[in-house]
């Protein structure tokens, strides 16, 4: 079964493809021209649905199954920021590195060397059978000095609960077991199985 991802983010594509190796996973920008999607919902679920609906409509293919993710990090000492603005925390054109350094510097400016934080991931699936959403979370702490070259986004400053290494220092296998996105993807698997079953009837 073919899944069209409503993202061109290489890190997310790599993670989702690894989790769903039995599916044909295709970023939407390999099928149609990428286009701007305004994500203006106040929560991750709403923004994931916006992306999945927009790509499903643009594909103009009733048989398409569109898979969208919206995720981010919420930091306690920043009153939950950056939250849904995680991907553009450092500005509209910000890179992962820009966002990372703004987060660490902002925590440092508050007078802290670390803070409790958590990641949220919401998955939206849009297809002719309906709309579905799942969630996953990962808890831990952010620190103000990056460690590790692995992962992407805020991984070099996030230490999962019970560990002493950042996500940027962990190997991919362990990270995938812990990550908020892998939990949301695991929870989405029964939905895909249900869609597959409905299509066989």
N, C-alpha and C positions, 0 to 999 in steps of 0.2 A: 504494500500500500504506500502511496506517495504522500508525503507531508510537505507542504509549502510553508517555509518559515517567514514570518513577517518581520525579518531583520536581515541586515547585512553585516552585523557585528560578528567578526571572525571568531572571537572567543566564545560567544554564545552558540554559533553554528557548530564549532568543534565539540563543545560540551553536549549539545543535544544530539548530534550525530553519533557520538560515542555511546550515549545512553540508549539510542534507538537504532542499533546496528541492523536490525531485521527490517527496517523501513528504508525507503528511498527518501532521503531528506534533501530538500532543495531550497536554498535561499530565494526569496521572491525576485530579487534583482537579477537572477540568472534567467528569468522567464519574461519579465516585463521591465520597463524603465523604472528605476527607483523614483519615488515621489515623496513629497513632504506630507507627514501625517501630524496633525496638531493633537498633542496629548494634553487635554485640559481637564481631565477628571481629577478629583482630590485623592484618589487611592490607586493602588497598583492594579487591582482587578478591573476598574473602569478603564484605565489606560491600555491594559492588555486587550480588552474587548474592542476598544477603538481601533487599535492596530489590526487585529484579526479581521474585523468587519471591513475595514478600508481595503485591505489586500484582497479579501474574498470578492468584494464587489469589483475591484479593478481587474482581477483575473478573468472575470466573465466566463467562468467554467463551473457549471453546477456540480461537477464531480470532485472539485478541489476540496481538500481538507487543509485549512489554514491554521497554523499553530503560532501563537504570539506569546511573548514573555514580557513582563514588565517587572523590574526588580530594582532594589536599591538598599541603601544602608541608613539606619536611623541611630543617631548618637545621643545618649542621655544628656550629657552636659550642653549639647546644642539644642535641647528641647525637641529632639526628634529629627532635626535636620541632618542631612539634606533630603531624606525621604524620597518622595516621587521626583525630586529634582536632582537625584544623584548623578544622572548622566550628563547634566549641564550645570553642575554646581559651580564650576569655575568660569561659566559663561557659555553662550550659545555655541561658540566654536571651540570650546575647551576640549583638550585631549584627556585621555585617562590620567596622564601624569599631572596635568593642570588641576584636575579634580582632586587627585590624591593629595597634592601639596596644599591646596586650599583647605581641605579637611584637616590635615595635620596641623597646619598653621593656626587655624581657627580654634582648635582644641587647646593648642599651646597658649594662644592669646587669652584664653579663659583662665589660665593658670594651672592647667592639668597636664600631666604626663601620659595619662591614659583615662579611658572612660568606658563604662559599659555601653554596648551597642548591639544591634541585631540586624541581620539581613532579612528581607522579605522577598519572596518570588511569587508572582501570580502567573499562571498559565491560562490562556484562553484558546479554545478550539472552536472554530466556526466552520460549519459545513451544512449541507442540505438537511441533515438530520436534526440540526439545532445548534445551540450555543452552550458551551460547557466551560467551567473554570475550576482550577485547583490551586492550592497554596502550599508553600513550604517556608520554614524559618530556620535560621541558624543564629545562635547567641554566642556572645564572647565580649572582647574588649578591643578598642582601637588604641594604638600607640602613636606617638608623635615623630617617630623616626622610622623610615621604611626599612623592611628587612626581606630579602629574597627577591629573585628575578622571575619567579614563576607566576602563573595566573594572569589576571588582568584587572583593570579597575582599581578598587580599593584593597585588593588582596594583600599587598605588602605591609599594610598597617593594621590588619585584622587578625587577632589571635582567638581561635575558637575556644569555648569553655573546656577546661580539662587539659588543654595543651599549652606548651610554652613556645611554639613556633607559629609564625604568621602563615596565612594561606599562601603567601608568596614563597615560603620555604618548604611547604609540604609537597609530596609527590602527588601526581594527578589522581592515582587510585584512592588514596586516603581522602583527598579533597573532595572527590566525587561522592564518596560515602557520606560526608558531612554536610555538603553544601545545600543551601536553601533551594537552589534550582533543581538539584538532583532529587530532593524530596518532593518538590512540586511535579517534576517529571515522572517520578515513580507513582504518584497519586493520579497522574493523567493516563497512565497506561491502561487501567480498566476502561476508561472512556473510549480509548482507541479500539480496544478489543470489542466493546459494545458496538461501535460504529461499523467495525469489520463484520460483526455478526449480522447487523441489520442489513448490510449491503449484500450479504450472501443469500438472503431470503428471496 
